[in-house]
Amino acid sequence: MTQTAEATRPAIRPRIAAKSGLFLILGANVAAATVLFAQAGLSPNVLISIGRLAGLYGALTMAFQLLLVARLPWLDRRIGMDRLTTWHRWTGFTILWTLLAHLVFIVFGYAEVESHGVVDELVDMANQLEGILRALVAFAVILIVGAASAKFARRRLAYETWHFIHLYTYAAVFLAFTHQIALGTSFAGSPMAKGYWWTLWLGAGTAVLAGRVLLPLWRNLRHRLRVTAVVSESPDVVSVYMSGKHLDRMPARAGQFFLWRFLTKDRWYQANPFSLSAAPDGRTLRLTAKALGDSSASLRNLRIGTRVFAEGPYGAFTTIHQQRPDALLVAGGVGITPIRALLEDIEGHVVVLYRVRTQADAVLLPELNELAKARGAMVSVLTGPDQAVGPRGTMLGPANLHMMVPDVHERDVFVCGPPGMTSAVLRSLRELRVPKAQVHAERFSLAA
């Protein structure tokens, strides 16, 4: 990396700055919600007080979860959609448990006060109190969405089905908010509390509207992408070239991906994540995909001139996070697509390790070799069965990695490939004690 690049590197790493900002926002809001809860006064019944506080924390976590999935460019470039999605999943479980605690403690508390049975109290509350029925419907929706998001269910559902079910979360959020308006003691306790909660919910809603709807619409109206070429790279791999207006103003970087919708009769409703397989040059965007399903297989049938709706760019798998002058790029299978793009953009001396089963599986290899020759990089294609073990262990195990790249500790390492390969490489890097700040991974299931 040049001296100029070193000088422009931020003093605080972008990911640390973004994480710190998020946790600061969350911590400040937890403190604010707790103070407003205390100011509203505690119930004489301890169970009711615990239930109310759990409900407030559940509402706060809902708003925070909306921020995580708003796809705001500043956050996404620094943290990455894969990490934000993982955090979103865990906050979803937090919402489920806090709302369950809210329901249980409130019902048991009022049953104790009224000397009713728990079931009778729940029925009475649903019949007599405004907003209770909406809250129960919201909780039921969250349970359904949570069940659909569990690993055993997610693996059996088509992405479009899972996504459609997931959209009901927004209905649950709306119902929960109207419940809070109707019955929330803290909400109704003071103008300050009302102002705080209205600001919180409107802010979260605005972030989702801006990041998920308005920004994609504006960018697509501005750039008007169309397919300009479809090139077969191998029997099961195809590249799609696109062009449009003002692409030099699109804030895309090598290593990032888009959610692509090709506006044909049979594809317009499908949004698929594919990485850019070449660094953006201000004139053309290119994706390269392997036929892993009906959707990716049908890309080779796209017609020239097909309109494209692209959401993005997304992802933190870029040189913005590079810490060291030199780099090691590790790719598996068609995970080479963002790696090939990074090879154009990254500075310093670069080593590329490309893991495939056979030489024929090494797509884009001629381009890689040409780029490597032009910039003095080294490309090694590692072939063999997935679980192949040699005298030094697995092909991308710590011993082999250190043998192939002795100065790996002095490099940034970018890894993209199937989840199993990516996890194995990350374990090897941990065993080699490569500093965590120098390791950057993009999960293949999301990136390519």
Secondary structure as a PSIPRED ss2 file (coil, helix, strand):
# PSIPRED VFORMAT (PSIPRED V4.0)

   1 M C   1.000  0.000  0.000
   2 T C   1.000  0.000  0.000
   3 Q H   0.000  1.000  0.000
   4 T H   0.000  1.000  0.000
   5 A H   0.000  1.000  0.000
   6 E H   0.000  1.000  0.000
   7 A H   0.000  1.000  0.000
   8 T H   0.000  1.000  0.000
   9 R C   1.000  0.000  0.000
  10 P C   1.000  0.000  0.000
  11 A C   1.000  0.000  0.000
  12 I C   1.000  0.000  0.000
  13 R C   1.000  0.000  0.000
  14 P H   0.000  1.000  0.000
  15 R H   0.000  1.000  0.000
  16 I H   0.000  1.000  0.000
  17 A H   0.000  1.000  0.000
  18 A H   0.000  1.000  0.000
  19 K H   0.000  1.000  0.000
  20 S H   0.000  1.000  0.000
  21 G H   0.000  1.000  0.000
  22 L H   0.000  1.000  0.000
  23 F H   0.000  1.000  0.000
  24 L H   0.000  1.000  0.000
  25 I H   0.000  1.000  0.000
  26 L H   0.000  1.000  0.000
  27 G H   0.000  1.000  0.000
  28 A H   0.000  1.000  0.000
  29 N H   0.000  1.000  0.000
  30 V H   0.000  1.000  0.000
  31 A H   0.000  1.000  0.000
  32 A H   0.000  1.000  0.000
  33 A H   0.000  1.000  0.000
  34 T H   0.000  1.000  0.000
  35 V H   0.000  1.000  0.000
  36 L H   0.000  1.000  0.000
  37 F H   0.000  1.000  0.000
  38 A H   0.000  1.000  0.000
  39 Q H   0.000  1.000  0.000
  40 A H   0.000  1.000  0.000
  41 G C   1.000  0.000  0.000
  42 L C   1.000  0.000  0.000
  43 S C   1.000  0.000  0.000
  44 P C   1.000  0.000  0.000
  45 N C   1.000  0.000  0.000
  46 V H   0.000  1.000  0.000
  47 L H   0.000  1.000  0.000
  48 I H   0.000  1.000  0.000
  49 S H   0.000  1.000  0.000
  50 I H   0.000  1.000  0.000
  51 G H   0.000  1.000  0.000
  52 R H   0.000  1.000  0.000
  53 L H   0.000  1.000  0.000
  54 A H   0.000  1.000  0.000
  55 G H   0.000  1.000  0.000
  56 L H   0.000  1.000  0.000
  57 Y H   0.000  1.000  0.000
  58 G H   0.000  1.000  0.000
  59 A H   0.000  1.000  0.000
  60 L H   0.000  1.000  0.000
  61 T H   0.000  1.000  0.000
  62 M H   0.000  1.000  0.000
  63 A H   0.000  1.000  0.000
  64 F H   0.000  1.000  0.000
  65 Q H   0.000  1.000  0.000
  66 L H   0.000  1.000  0.000
  67 L H   0.000  1.000  0.000
  68 L H   0.000  1.000  0.000
  69 V C   1.000  0.000  0.000
  70 A C   1.000  0.000  0.000
  71 R C   1.000  0.000  0.000
  72 L C   1.000  0.000  0.000
  73 P H   0.000  1.000  0.000
  74 W H   0.000  1.000  0.000
  75 L H   0.000  1.000  0.000
  76 D H   0.000  1.000  0.000
  77 R H   0.000  1.000  0.000
  78 R H   0.000  1.000  0.000
  79 I H   0.000  1.000  0.000
  80 G C   1.000  0.000  0.000
  81 M H   0.000  1.000  0.000
  82 D H   0.000  1.000  0.000
  83 R H   0.000  1.000  0.000
  84 L H   0.000  1.000  0.000
  85 T H   0.000  1.000  0.000
  86 T H   0.000  1.000  0.000
  87 W H   0.000  1.000  0.000
  88 H H   0.000  1.000  0.000
  89 R H   0.000  1.000  0.000
  90 W H   0.000  1.000  0.000
  91 T H   0.000  1.000  0.000
  92 G H   0.000  1.000  0.000
  93 F H   0.000  1.000  0.000
  94 T H   0.000  1.000  0.000
  95 I H   0.000  1.000  0.000
  96 L H   0.000  1.000  0.000
  97 W H   0.000  1.000  0.000
  98 T H   0.000  1.000  0.000
  99 L H   0.000  1.000  0.000
 100 L H   0.000  1.000  0.000
 101 A H   0.000  1.000  0.000
 102 H H   0.000  1.000  0.000
 103 L H   0.000  1.000  0.000
 104 V H   0.000  1.000  0.000
 105 F H   0.000  1.000  0.000
 106 I H   0.000  1.000  0.000
 107 V H   0.000  1.000  0.000
 108 F H   0.000  1.000  0.000
 109 G H   0.000  1.000  0.000
 110 Y H   0.000  1.000  0.000
 111 A H   0.000  1.000  0.000
 112 E H   0.000  1.000  0.000
 113 V H   0.000  1.000  0.000
 114 E H   0.000  1.000  0.000
 115 S C   1.000  0.000  0.000
 116 H C   1.000  0.000  0.000
 117 G C   1.000  0.000  0.000
 118 V H   0.000  1.000  0.000
 119 V H   0.000  1.000  0.000
 120 D H   0.000  1.000  0.000
 121 E H   0.000  1.000  0.000
 122 L H   0.000  1.000  0.000
 123 V H   0.000  1.000  0.000
 124 D H   0.000  1.000  0.000
 125 M H   0.000  1.000  0.000
 126 A H   0.000  1.000  0.000
 127 N H   0.000  1.000  0.000
 128 Q H   0.000  1.000  0.000
 129 L C   1.000  0.000  0.000
 130 E C   1.000  0.000  0.000
 131 G C   1.000  0.000  0.000
 132 I H   0.000  1.000  0.000
 133 L H   0.000  1.000  0.000
 134 R H   0.000  1.000  0.000
 135 A H   0.000  1.000  0.000
 136 L H   0.000  1.000  0.000
 137 V H   0.000  1.000  0.000
 138 A H   0.000  1.000  0.000
 139 F H   0.000  1.000  0.000
 140 A H   0.000  1.000  0.000
 141 V H   0.000  1.000  0.000
 142 I H   0.000  1.000  0.000
 143 L H   0.000  1.000  0.000
 144 I H   0.000  1.000  0.000
 145 V H   0.000  1.000  0.000
 146 G H   0.000  1.000  0.000
 147 A H   0.000  1.000  0.000
 148 A H   0.000  1.000  0.000
 149 S H   0.000  1.000  0.000
 150 A C   1.000  0.000  0.000
 151 K H   0.000  1.000  0.000
 152 F H   0.000  1.000  0.000
 153 A H   0.000  1.000  0.000
 154 R H   0.000  1.000  0.000
 155 R C   1.000  0.000  0.000
 156 R C   1.000  0.000  0.000
 157 L C   1.000  0.000  0.000
 158 A C   1.000  0.000  0.000
 159 Y H   0.000  1.000  0.000
 160 E H   0.000  1.000  0.000
 161 T H   0.000  1.000  0.000
 162 W H   0.000  1.000  0.000
 163 H H   0.000  1.000  0.000
 164 F H   0.000  1.000  0.000
 165 I H   0.000  1.000  0.000
 166 H H   0.000  1.000  0.000
 167 L C   1.000  0.000  0.000
 168 Y H   0.000  1.000  0.000
 169 T H   0.000  1.000  0.000
 170 Y H   0.000  1.000  0.000
 171 A H   0.000  1.000  0.000
 172 A H   0.000  1.000  0.000
 173 V H   0.000  1.000  0.000
 174 F H   0.000  1.000  0.000
 175 L H   0.000  1.000  0.000
 176 A H   0.000  1.000  0.000
 177 F H   0.000  1.000  0.000
 178 T H   0.000  1.000  0.000
 179 H H   0.000  1.000  0.000
 180 Q H   0.000  1.000  0.000
 181 I H   0.000  1.000  0.000
 182 A H   0.000  1.000  0.000
 183 L H   0.000  1.000  0.000
 184 G C   1.000  0.000  0.000
 185 T H   0.000  1.000  0.000
 186 S H   0.000  1.000  0.000
 187 F H   0.000  1.000  0.000
 188 A H   0.000  1.000  0.000
 189 G H   0.000  1.000  0.000
 190 S C   1.000  0.000  0.000
 191 P H   0.000  1.000  0.000
 192 M H   0.000  1.000  0.000
 193 A H   0.000  1.000  0.000
 194 K H   0.000  1.000  0.000
 195 G H   0.000  1.000  0.000
 196 Y H   0.000  1.000  0.000
 197 W H   0.000  1.000  0.000
 198 W H   0.000  1.000  0.000
 199 T H   0.000  1.000  0.000
 200 L H   0.000  1.000  0.000
 201 W H   0.000  1.000  0.000
 202 L H   0.000  1.000  0.000
 203 G H   0.000  1.000  0.000
 204 A H   0.000  1.000  0.000
 205 G H   0.000  1.000  0.000
 206 T H   0.000  1.000  0.000
 207 A H   0.000  1.000  0.000
 208 V H   0.000  1.000  0.000
 209 L H   0.000  1.000  0.000
 210 A H   0.000  1.000  0.000
 211 G H   0.000  1.000  0.000
 212 R H   0.000  1.000  0.000
 213 V H   0.000  1.000  0.000
 214 L H   0.000  1.000  0.000
 215 L H   0.000  1.000  0.000
 216 P H   0.000  1.000  0.000
 217 L H   0.000  1.000  0.000
 218 W H   0.000  1.000  0.000
 219 R H   0.000  1.000  0.000
 220 N H   0.000  1.000  0.000
 221 L H   0.000  1.000  0.000
 222 R H   0.000  1.000  0.000
 223 H H   0.000  1.000  0.000
 224 R C   1.000  0.000  0.000
 225 L E   0.000  0.000  1.000
 226 R E   0.000  0.000  1.000
 227 V E   0.000  0.000  1.000
 228 T E   0.000  0.000  1.000
 229 A E   0.000  0.000  1.000
 230 V E   0.000  0.000  1.000
 231 V E   0.000  0.000  1.000
 232 S E   0.000  0.000  1.000
 233 E E   0.000  0.000  1.000
 234 S E   0.000  0.000  1.000
 235 P C   1.000  0.000  0.000
 236 D C   1.000  0.000  0.000
 237 V E   0.000  0.000  1.000
 238 V E   0.000  0.000  1.000
 239 S E   0.000  0.000  1.000
 240 V E   0.000  0.000  1.000
 241 Y E   0.000  0.000  1.000
 242 M E   0.000  0.000  1.000
 243 S E   0.000  0.000  1.000
 244 G C   1.000  0.000  0.000
 245 K C   1.000  0.000  0.000
 246 H C   1.000  0.000  0.000
 247 L H   0.000  1.000  0.000
 248 D H   0.000  1.000  0.000
 249 R H   0.000  1.000  0.000
 250 M C   1.000  0.000  0.000
 251 P C   1.000  0.000  0.000
 252 A C   1.000  0.000  0.000
 253 R C   1.000  0.000  0.000
 254 A C   1.000  0.000  0.000
 255 G C   1.000  0.000  0.000
 256 Q C   1.000  0.000  0.000
 257 F E   0.000  0.000  1.000
 258 F E   0.000  0.000  1.000
 259 L E   0.000  0.000  1.000
 260 W E   0.000  0.000  1.000
 261 R E   0.000  0.000  1.000
 262 F E   0.000  0.000  1.000
 263 L C   1.000  0.000  0.000
 264 T C   1.000  0.000  0.000
 265 K C   1.000  0.000  0.000
 266 D C   1.000  0.000  0.000
 267 R C   1.000  0.000  0.000
 268 W C   1.000  0.000  0.000
 269 Y C   1.000  0.000  0.000
 270 Q C   1.000  0.000  0.000
 271 A C   1.000  0.000  0.000
 272 N E   0.000  0.000  1.000
 273 P E   0.000  0.000  1.000
 274 F E   0.000  0.000  1.000
 275 S E   0.000  0.000  1.000
 276 L E   0.000  0.000  1.000
 277 S C   1.000  0.000  0.000
 278 A C   1.000  0.000  0.000
 279 A C   1.000  0.000  0.000
 280 P C   1.000  0.000  0.000
 281 D C   1.000  0.000  0.000
 282 G C   1.000  0.000  0.000
 283 R C   1.000  0.000  0.000
 284 T E   0.000  0.000  1.000
 285 L E   0.000  0.000  1.000
 286 R E   0.000  0.000  1.000
 287 L E   0.000  0.000  1.000
 288 T E   0.000  0.000  1.000
 289 A E   0.000  0.000  1.000
 290 K E   0.000  0.000  1.000
 291 A C   1.000  0.000  0.000
 292 L C   1.000  0.000  0.000
 293 G C   1.000  0.000  0.000
 294 D H   0.000  1.000  0.000
 295 S H   0.000  1.000  0.000
 296 S H   0.000  1.000  0.000
 297 A H   0.000  1.000  0.000
 298 S H   0.000  1.000  0.000
 299 L H   0.000  1.000  0.000
 300 R H   0.000  1.000  0.000
 301 N H   0.000  1.000  0.000
 302 L C   1.000  0.000  0.000
 303 R C   1.000  0.000  0.000
 304 I C   1.000  0.000  0.000
 305 G C   1.000  0.000  0.000
 306 T C   1.000  0.000  0.000
 307 R E   0.000  0.000  1.000
 308 V E   0.000  0.000  1.000
 309 F E   0.000  0.000  1.000
 310 A E   0.000  0.000  1.000
 311 E E   0.000  0.000  1.000
 312 G E   0.000  0.000  1.000
 313 P E   0.000  0.000  1.000
 314 Y E   0.000  0.000  1.000
 315 G C   1.000  0.000  0.000
 316 A C   1.000  0.000  0.000
 317 F C   1.000  0.000  0.000
 318 T C   1.000  0.000  0.000
 319 T H   0.000  1.000  0.000
 320 I H   0.000  1.000  0.000
 321 H H   0.000  1.000  0.000
 322 Q C   1.000  0.000  0.000
 323 Q C   1.000  0.000  0.000
 324 R C   1.000  0.000  0.000
 325 P C   1.000  0.000  0.000
 326 D E   0.000  0.000  1.000
 327 A E   0.000  0.000  1.000
 328 L E   0.000  0.000  1.000
 329 L E   0.000  0.000  1.000
 330 V E   0.000  0.000  1.000
 331 A E   0.000  0.000  1.000
 332 G E   0.000  0.000  1.000
 333 G H   0.000  1.000  0.000
 334 V H   0.000  1.000  0.000
 335 G H   0.000  1.000  0.000
 336 I H   0.000  1.000  0.000
 337 T H   0.000  1.000  0.000
 338 P H   0.000  1.000  0.000
 339 I H   0.000  1.000  0.000
 340 R H   0.000  1.000  0.000
 341 A H   0.000  1.000  0.000
 342 L H   0.000  1.000  0.000
 343 L H   0.000  1.000  0.000
 344 E H   0.000  1.000  0.000
 345 D H   0.000  1.000  0.000
 346 I C   1.000  0.000  0.000
 347 E C   1.000  0.000  0.000
 348 G C   1.000  0.000  0.000
 349 H C   1.000  0.000  0.000
 350 V E   0.000  0.000  1.000
 351 V E   0.000  0.000  1.000
 352 V E   0.000  0.000  1.000
 353 L E   0.000  0.000  1.000
 354 Y E   0.000  0.000  1.000
 355 R E   0.000  0.000  1.000
 356 V E   0.000  0.000  1.000
 357 R C   1.000  0.000  0.000
 358 T C   1.000  0.000  0.000
 359 Q H   0.000  1.000  0.000
 360 A H   0.000  1.000  0.000
 361 D H   0.000  1.000  0.000
 362 A C   1.000  0.000  0.000
 363 V C   1.000  0.000  0.000
 364 L C   1.000  0.000  0.000
 365 L H   0.000  1.000  0.000
 366 P H   0.000  1.000  0.000
 367 E H   0.000  1.000  0.000
 368 L H   0.000  1.000  0.000
 369 N H   0.000  1.000  0.000
 370 E H   0.000  1.000  0.000
 371 L H   0.000  1.000  0.000
 372 A H   0.000  1.000  0.000
 373 K H   0.000  1.000  0.000
 374 A H   0.000  1.000  0.000
 375 R H   0.000  1.000  0.000
 376 G C   1.000  0.000  0.000
 377 A C   1.000  0.000  0.000
 378 M E   0.000  0.000  1.000
 379 V E   0.000  0.000  1.000
 380 S E   0.000  0.000  1.000
 381 V E   0.000  0.000  1.000
 382 L E   0.000  0.000  1.000
 383 T E   0.000  0.000  1.000
 384 G C   1.000  0.000  0.000
 385 P C   1.000  0.000  0.000
 386 D C   1.000  0.000  0.000
 387 Q C   1.000  0.000  0.000
 388 A C   1.000  0.000  0.000
 389 V E   0.000  0.000  1.000
 390 G E   0.000  0.000  1.000
 391 P C   1.000  0.000  0.000
 392 R C   1.000  0.000  0.000
 393 G E   0.000  0.000  1.000
 394 T E   0.000  0.000  1.000
 395 M C   1.000  0.000  0.000
 396 L C   1.000  0.000  0.000
 397 G C   1.000  0.000  0.000
 398 P H   0.000  1.000  0.000
 399 A H   0.000  1.000  0.000
 400 N H   0.000  1.000  0.000
 401 L H   0.000  1.000  0.000
 402 H H   0.000  1.000  0.000
 403 M H   0.000  1.000  0.000
 404 M H   0.000  1.000  0.000
 405 V C   1.000  0.000  0.000
 406 P C   1.000  0.000  0.000
 407 D C   1.000  0.000  0.000
 408 V H   0.000  1.000  0.000
 409 H H   0.000  1.000  0.000
 410 E H   0.000  1.000  0.000
 411 R E   0.000  0.000  1.000
 412 D E   0.000  0.000  1.000
 413 V E   0.000  0.000  1.000
 414 F E   0.000  0.000  1.000
 415 V E   0.000  0.000  1.000
 416 C E   0.000  0.000  1.000
 417 G E   0.000  0.000  1.000
 418 P C   1.000  0.000  0.000
 419 P H   0.000  1.000  0.000
 420 G H   0.000  1.000  0.000
 421 M H   0.000  1.000  0.000
 422 T H   0.000  1.000  0.000
 423 S H   0.000  1.000  0.000
 424 A H   0.000  1.000  0.000
 425 V H   0.000  1.000  0.000
 426 L H   0.000  1.000  0.000
 427 R H   0.000  1.000  0.000
 428 S H   0.000  1.000  0.000
 429 L H   0.000  1.000  0.000
 430 R H   0.000  1.000  0.000
 431 E H   0.000  1.000  0.000
 432 L C   1.000  0.000  0.000
 433 R C   1.000  0.000  0.000
 434 V C   1.000  0.000  0.000
 435 P C   1.000  0.000  0.000
 436 K H   0.000  1.000  0.000
 437 A H   0.000  1.000  0.000
 438 Q H   0.000  1.000  0.000
 439 V E   0.000  0.000  1.000
 440 H E   0.000  0.000  1.000
 441 A E   0.000  0.000  1.000
 442 E E   0.000  0.000  1.000
 443 R E   0.000  0.000  1.000
 444 F H   0.000  1.000  0.000
 445 S H   0.000  1.000  0.000
 446 L H   0.000  1.000  0.000
 447 A H   0.000  1.000  0.000
 448 A C   1.000  0.000  0.000
